[in-house]
Structures are given as C-alpha cells and as structure tokens.
Amino acid sequence: MVLSVHRHLKLRVWLCIATSILTCQLALGTDGTGSEPQKGAETPNVYPVNERLSYAISWSGIHCGEMQITSYIDKEAAGGPINRIVVLVRTTKFFDGVYRLRSRLDSYFDPRRMTSIRYDENSLEKKKRKNETWIVDLEAMEIVRTKNGEETRLPIEVDRANDPLAFIYRLRAMDTEIGQENVLGLMTSKGAVETVARVTRHKKIKTKMGKCDAASVVPEPRDEMMFSKSGSMVVWIDRQAPHRPCKIEFDLSFGSLTASLRNAEEVAEGGVTADWESWGDSKGDSR
C-alpha cells in the first residue's frame, strides 16, 4: 500500500513537472510568409487579435493543466500600437497540492518593423518565483536577457526576431499545403536564429469544439533544439480561417505533452487583467 501511494505521488509530480516544461517550451524569425502590416491601417494586424483560446494540457494522455492564450492590440504602447500575446498556464486543482504551478508569458511584437521587441516570463512553481525578460535591441543586433537579475547578451543572426509566441502565431498565416515552408527568426537561449517551419501532413483533429481539418506544422531549428529543450514539436493548425492552433504536441524524452483546444471566444480590447498568480484558485474557475 505504501509503495502504491509512493508511485502515485511520483506520477503526480511528473505530471506537474510536465506542465512546467510546457511553459519552458513556450518560453523559450529572416521574415517568411507571415502577414505584412497594411499600409495606412490604424492598427496593422500580424495575426488574429481580440481572441482567447483555452487549452487542456495532458501528459501521455493524463490531464494535468490548463492554458489560455489571449491576443490583442495594445494601442497605448509608446511609439504606436503593438501586437500582444499573453499566455497563462496552470496545473489543475488536483495537482496543485503536490506541485502548484502558475505562469504568465508576454509577447510584445512591433508590426511596423515586423519584429518582437520584448518577451517576459513569470512563473511561480510551488513557492519559488522565476522571472525573465528578453529585450530586442536591433541597433546593437542583440537580445538582452535578464534572468533573476542576471543579464546576458545574445546575438541576433537574422533581420528580424520572433519570440516563441509570435513565432507560433505567425504560422497561422502560412500556406498549409503539404511541403510548404516558412522561414522566421526565432529567439532562443542561444540568440535569434533562422528557423524553418514545414507543413508535413493533413489530419482530422478532434477537439472539444468539434473536428478540424488540420495541417501539421513542424518547426526545424538549426541546432535541433526546440526553444532550448531537446525533443520535437508539432503545431496542428486549422486549415479554415481563422486558422487556430487546434493542438500543440511536444515529444519529449519522458513522454508526450499535448495542449488541445477546448474553447475560443472573442475578448474586448484591453487584453488580460486576471491575476495570473491566483488563476484557477476560485471555485468558479473551470478545470
């Protein structure tokens, strides 16, 4: 009996760690076929905005977390409107007692220069806080990465840099015919490097919102490391507009990690106001 309980707790810890790794995978593009800003437009759109996508996270088929992705336009940004993506990640209430995780990722993308300008990672794992900020300095062709107060400078080897969230969302604009590819500069722990994303096949994907005719888009980093982690990643993008990512899969050394779309909704301008540290704590929150 004691051994059985021990194994159960060990599994719960692995599931929570897996949810944490999803945050790391997303937390860490030469320009490809992504949408170009419309000349004269008041608010150029690089990818769909004013939407919130909700995902269920599972590890090897076992539900262990939730994720929300909200995209919008920040009209109050200095220098003009910018595109924003905010991701909230959390473990389910069942796993909070073993390894509680709350995380927020923020993407800041300048549609006029077609480059990310900032990327933030904030997380609370059990009682330990982690904070990272990535600032893109195009004049110096460097990314200034500050992790828990320690600064590191990384090279930009491409014309424009895309943080991981902007990278994934810009794939929504690419041609989904098999064999098509998109080349973007991706921000990694080694700097901004050229990364190819290729459409490999089509498949019917079942989600909580119904079936979608999806195309698998596989990023192929030059160093074979996806967002500084070993393993492969597949983004299943709905071939029908607005081309939502209906599933994101990570094939890791200790199992598969999947984020499956379960809901999509329009949101008012202004972005995310929820307290990410307490997201999911109230009884009214969905699981």
N, C-alpha and C positions, 0 to 999 in steps of 0.2 A: 504493500500500500504506500509506504513512504517513497519507494522507488518510483511508483506510478505518479505520485504528486510531483516529485522532483522533475521527472521528464515533462510533465505538463507545464510546469513553471518555466522550464528551459525553452520549450516551444513558444510560450508566450513572449519571452524575452527576444527570441529570434524574430518573431513577427513584428515586434515593436522596433527592433533594430532595422528590419527590412523597410518599415515605413520611414524611418530616419534616413535610410540610404536613398529613398526616392527623393527626399528633399535635397540630399547631396548631389544626386544625379542631375536634378534640375538647376541646382545651384552651381553650379558648376559641380562676316561672312564675306575677296572680290565679289561684287554685287551680282546677284543672279537674276532670276525672272520674277522677283517679288514686285508688288505693285509700286509704281512710281508716284510721287506726290503730284496731284493735279495742279497745274499752273493756275494761279488766280483763285484757288479754292481757299475759303476761310479756314477750314480745318482739314488738311490733307490726311487721308486715311491710308495707312500702310497695310492694315489688316482689319477685320471686323471689330467694331468697338461697341460699347454700351451693351455688353452681354456678360452673363455669368454662367459658367459651365461647372457643374458639380460631378465629381467622380467618386466611385468607390474603389479603394485600394485593397488589393489582395496579394498574398504571398503564397505561391504554389496552390492557389485555389481557396485559401482561407482569408476571410475578410478581416483586415487589421487596421484600416484607417480611412480617412476621408480627405478629399482635396477640392478646393474651389479655385477657379481661375476667372478673374474679372478683368476685362479690358475696357478702357475708356480713354478720353482725351482730356488732358489737363490744360485748360485754357488760361490758367493763371500762372503758368510757368514763365520764368524770366526768359526773355528772348522770343517768346511766342509759344503757341500751342505745341505740346508734345504728346506722343502716344505713351500710354501707361498700361502695364500688365501687373496685376497683383495676384499672387498665389498664396493661399492659406492651406496648410497641411496639419492634420492632427491624427493621433491614434484614437481608436474607438473607446468608449467609456469602459468596455470590458477589459481593455488592455492598459488603461490609464493607471490602474493600481500597481502594475509591475514596472512599466517603463513609459511614463507620460511624455508625450511629445506635442509641442505646439510650434509652428514655424510660419514665417512670412517671408516671401521673396518679392522684391520690387524691381520692375524693369522700367527704365526711362529711355525712350527712343525718339531721336530728333528726325522727323520726316522730311525736313528740308535738306539735311546733309545725309540722310539715309544711313544713320549710324546710331548705335546705342551711345549714350553719354554717361550713364550711371547704372549700377546694379547693386542692390542691397540684399543681404541675407541676415535674418534674425531668427534665432531659434531658442527654445527652452526645452532641454532634454533632462527629464527628471527635475533637478533643481539647478542645473548648470546652464548658463547663458552662453550663446555663441553669436558673435557679431562680425560681419564682414561688409566692406564697402569697396566697390570697384568703380573708379573714376577714369573715364576715357579722355586722354589728352592728345588730341590729333596733331597739335603743333609739335609736340615732342615725340609723337608716334609711340606713346607709352600708355599702359594701363597702370594706374596707381591702386594697388590692392592693400587695404588696411584690414588686418585681422586681429581682433582683440588688442588694438592699439599698436600693433607692429606693422610697419609699412614695407611693401615690396613693389619694385617696378618691373613690369613685364613688357616685352616688345610687341608692337603691332606690325605684323608682317604683311598686312593686306591694306587695301584702300579704305575699307570701312569695317567696323567691328559690330558683331551682333551678340548680345548676351544670350544665354541659353533659352530664355523665354521668348525673346524676339525671334531667335533662330527658328524655334518650333512654330510660332505663329506665322512667320513669313512663308513657311512651307505651304500654308493654306492657299497661297496664290499661284502655286506652280501647276504645270500641266500634269495631269495624273495618268497619262497613257504610259503603259509599261515601257521601260527603257529611258524615259525622260529623266533628266537630272538637273539639279540646281546647285550652284556653287556660291557659298557665302563664307564670309569671315566669321569664325566662331571664337568667342572669348573662352579660354581655358586656363588652367593653372600654369601653363607654360607661355601664355600670351595669346594674342589673336592670330589664329592660323586658318588657312584656307581649308574648307571642309565641303565635301561633295555629299549631296543627298540624292538618292536614286530611287525611282519607283520600280519595285521588283515584281509585284503581282497584284491581282484584284481578288477580293473575297467578300462574301456577305458576313457582316459582323452583327451579332445580336447584342442589343443594349436594352436598358430599361425604357428607352424611348422608342424601341422597335428596331427593326433591322435596317442597316445602312449598307449601301454598295460602296465599299471602302477600297482605297489603294494603300498598299504598304509602302511607306517612305522610309528608307534606311540611311541614316547619316553614316558617312565613312570618313572619320577623322584620319588625318595623315599619320598620326602616331598610334592609330588603332586603340586609342583610349577615349571613351565617351564621357565628356565632362569630368575628366581626371579620374575616372573609375574604369577598371577592366570589365569587359563584358560588352554585349551588343544591345542596341536599342532599335525598336521599330515603332513608328508613329502611323497608325491607321487613320487616314483622312477620308471623310465622306466625300464622294465624288460629286455630290449635289451641293449647290450653294446653300448655306454659307461655308461649306467645306470645314465643318468642325472636326477636330481630332476626336474620333469616337472611341479610340482605345490607344493607350501608350504601354508598350511592353519592354521590360528590361530582362535580359537573360544574363543572370549573374552566376558566379561560381557555386553559390549555395542554394540556387533555386530561381524561379521566375517571379518577377514583380510586375503587377498589372494594375493600371488605372483605367477603369471602364466608365464611360459617360452614362450618367443616370438622369440628368436634368439640364435643361438650358432655358434661360429666361433673360428678358430684356431688363436692363437696370437704368435708372435715371443718371444723368450726368453728375459727376462728382466723385465717382469711384467707391472705394471701400472705407467704411467708417467703423466697422466692427473691431473690437479689441481682440487682436489675434492671440494674445496670451490666455484668454479665457474662452475662446471659441469652442463651443461644444460642451461647456460646463453647465449651462442652464437646462432644466428639464424639458423645455420646449424645443430644444435643438434636435434636428434629425440625426439619426445614427447611420 
